[in-house]
Amino acid sequence: MNNTNHERLSADRQLLVGLNKRLQVVRDRATGVAKRYQSGVIFTGRGGTGKSWTVEETLEQLGVPQVLHNSHLTPRGLFDAP
């Protein structure tokens, strides 16, 4: 493996480590709400980054029933959500 490929792999690994750390925060917060340690949490960020998927997977692993509301809620929609 040449040096350029090695550097690219190293940079990719660093990005994956950073992504996993951020997704772990999402998992921890979702678990906190599911176990009623926290009353709620709002995740914001660009679409397609894994926020909803990570929460759904976490709740499924915990065996917590879930209802997914459209991932884009207005403030009123969030207030009216059960």
Secondary structure, 3 states (H helix, E strand, C coil): CCHHHHHHHHHHHHHHHHHHHHHHHHHHHHHHHHCCCCCCCCCCCCCCCCHHHHHHHHHHHHCCCCCCCCCCCCHHHHHHCC
